Amino acid sequence: MMLGAYLAYSLIGRFGAGPLGYWGGVLLAALAVGALGVLLERTLLRRLYGAPELLQLIATFGVVLLIKDAALAVWGAEDLLGPRAPGLGGAIAIFGQPVPQYDLLLIVLAPIVLAAMWVALSRTRWGLLVRAATEDREMTAALGVNPSWLFSGVFFVGALLAGLAGALQLPREPANLNMDLTIIADVFVVTVVGGLGSIRGAFVAALIIGIVRALCIGIGDVALFGSVVSFAKLTLVAEFVVMAVVLVARPWGLYGQPPGPSAIAEQRDLQVPPGRRFAIAAALLMAALAAAPLLVDEYALVLGADMLIFALFAVSLHFIMGPGGMASFGHAAYFGLGAYAAALATRSMPMELALIVAPLAAGIGALVFGWFCVRLSGVYLAMLTLAFAQITWATVYQWDALTGGSNGLVGVWPAVWLSSRVAYYWLTLAIAGGAIALLWRVVFAPFGYALRAVRDSPQRAAAIGIDVRAVRWAGFVLAGLAAGLAGSLYAFSKGSISPDSLSIPRSIDALVMVLLGGLQTLFGPVVGAALLAWLQDTLARHTEYWRAMLGAAILVLVLLFPQGIVGALGAAARALRQRGIGKRAAAA
Amino acid sequence: MLEVRELQAGYGAATILFDVSFDVGNGEAVALLGRNGAGKSTTLKAIAGWLKPRRGDIRLDGRRIDGAPSYRIARAGLGFVPEGRRIFTGLTVAQNLEVGRREPHAGVPWTPQRLFSLFPALAELRDRRGGQISGGEQQMLAIARTLMGNPTLLLLDEPGEGLAPLVIAQLTEALRALKQAGVAILLAEQSLVLAAAIADRACVLESGQLRYAGPYGEFARDAQARAEWLGLD
């Protein structure tokens, strides 16, 4: 969509803003984006069809980073406002209010495009095959349909429509580099609120969210219970509030259907408790890390502390995603809550105490949000966690008096005896290492087994007397506590804290760490966190286009190691061992 | 029609099939028998392209199909009805049939009308969703859906599994009619219920190896063979 806007800008610039040049530019831009979508699908994404769905999401995120920097390189960082559509620059009075002609055109055009999509999907053989292949790809192929071109077609249409939307938006909103994440969030919200797979649902959801937003702006400031509440400011969260309400009431969206019992269970490695060798390796690693201050400079120590903090953050996410089977797209909420709580608590208590209190704040957040989230599963759960994270973010962003708004809070320093780089590094190592060890211990405690039983079969788990929701809820809160601990360590390490610490990119970082490392391994998140923190730091220092480099790195890693880095290493080790056994057997 | 030679296949580190060879002739019905885990499903999957064979070759009408993607094998005239039926639960019965439709290479094509007379139970369910019909109806729909592609050879994996005797009787009738219409059938079954009605020959698998191949009547009369390989008396 962002590309559609930019391409339309360039093409209209080249063809001139006459009717032919304008509409030709819009259409060509849409077609070009569609073609690019097919190219991406056939070269990249199709290699990942066997990989877990979440990994595919991460790969598309890598692509987004690449495209964003490509747009930055080609079109620069300035916002570009397109020309008005020829002949539609004026306004028409409706009920005494001037309404721009172009907006009227869009109001007419959108339902037409939607109707066309609906007809294509529900009344044509192509649409039928797409629906069949979405439900069971293997079976559709067994009936003689080549699913690969079918999906390329879907990608073409999807990318084309997105490009068209971007191009059409151009006269109303300038093309800019921030279109990507905001739009993706919007699109996910609309799809989930409407119910996955329902075009009607998507349309209704878009309408509802649009109306709620308009209402918020229209109402403006209202005095409520003696204080002024600005509804206009609520537009930032309006859609997420709508989503939260809808999902709590209708867990599968407005028009969605509960997913049937899924035919293909994800293949999961049996996780046996780590043996003595694992414990020795971990102890050695801890010792090596503890000795690090003797060997490296202060800069490396700061980076090292960051890595440790993110390792704890990633392990806490892994805890609910791997053993818990609950993918959270908004894990940054608990990280950020911990960080802000730490910053606020130091004002009234010593730092050591704040470090204990702050994670509790994150835990309380997880307690509240988790109560809603554990009722859902799959994508819907992920989206609800995202919604809560966005609501938290917007609250922090706009509550100037308490949180300092977009500036954040400064002067969050550790106690004097911990203020040297080395001392704080050791503190981080002790706390993060201890917390990680504790989480790993829980995975193989009876509670951890209950959590995995609930993940693999909620029904069977309930049948043997496990309280499914309670177990999931407890796991959610525990992960929130750990993430909050990481957040408070982070706040004291940086000395300041900004709303970035609970934004969507931070949540995505956590997901990337876990999936890069390997979801089915214990050590994966630690490796993924260290790698991502190191990559971000190194790339940001050496190149202006670090986003593109990061995106490329993520893509390469995802393509090379669809099971994650540690997952791949483990598989290689197993293969070697087996060959060894084979040789021994042959020799005997 | 179908020639399987020294087929070897498996999953991951495990090899399931060892050098399995057999044929299915034009219009012939062959029963692939064996206990649970003997390798029947693996054999069918390897033939249909759902599983890449490790070794050996598979020919359909003289052309090699081993290693080809499953949609190509289906287009070459091989229809596969896998275990568990795999109905598109979100689509209606009529839509399920439409997904399977392919133009025939020759002969009279199957149409929903013809299939409804073969499986009368389906006719009234036309607009019902695939997820809302009974197991027996789903099995008939799965076979009908594959027939819409006008295959010359039909692979059936345990079509009678979990069905009531009355439904099995209907299924038997339909399979007989299919055989009369000239469709070759390779039927994998653990019991002999459907095989008894249509099989010309029997192939018996045990632990991934072919132990017996011969006329079905002979095998059916040989109580010792049945007991040894199938555990049936």
Chai-1 contact restraints between the chains, C-beta under 6 A:
chainA,res_idxA,chainB,res_idxB,connection_type,confidence,min_distance_angstrom,max_distance_angstrom,comment,restraint_id
A,L128,B,Q95,contact,1.0,0.0,6.0,A-B,restraint_1
A,L128,B,E98,contact,1.0,0.0,6.0,A-B,restraint_2
A,A132,B,F88,contact,1.0,0.0,6.0,A-B,restraint_3
A,A132,B,V99,contact,1.0,0.0,6.0,A-B,restraint_4
A,E135,B,F88,contact,1.0,0.0,6.0,A-B,restraint_5
A,E135,B,G90,contact,1.0,0.0,6.0,A-B,restraint_6
A,D136,B,R86,contact,1.0,0.0,6.0,A-B,restraint_7
A,M139,B,R86,contact,1.0,0.0,6.0,A-B,restraint_8
A,A141,B,S70,contact,1.0,0.0,6.0,A-B,restraint_9
A,A141,B,Y71,contact,1.0,0.0,6.0,A-B,restraint_10
A,A142,B,S70,contact,1.0,0.0,6.0,A-B,restraint_11
A,A142,B,A74,contact,1.0,0.0,6.0,A-B,restraint_12
A,A142,B,F80,contact,1.0,0.0,6.0,A-B,restraint_13
A,L143,B,V99,contact,1.0,0.0,6.0,A-B,restraint_14
A,L143,B,G100,contact,1.0,0.0,6.0,A-B,restraint_15
A,L143,B,G149,contact,1.0,0.0,6.0,A-B,restraint_16
A,G144,B,Y71,contact,1.0,0.0,6.0,A-B,restraint_17
A,G144,B,A74,contact,1.0,0.0,6.0,A-B,restraint_18
A,G144,B,R75,contact,1.0,0.0,6.0,A-B,restraint_19
A,G144,B,R102,contact,1.0,0.0,6.0,A-B,restraint_20
A,G144,B,G149,contact,1.0,0.0,6.0,A-B,restraint_21
A,V145,B,Y71,contact,1.0,0.0,6.0,A-B,restraint_22
A,N146,B,Y71,contact,1.0,0.0,6.0,A-B,restraint_23
A,G260,B,T89,contact,1.0,0.0,6.0,A-B,restraint_24
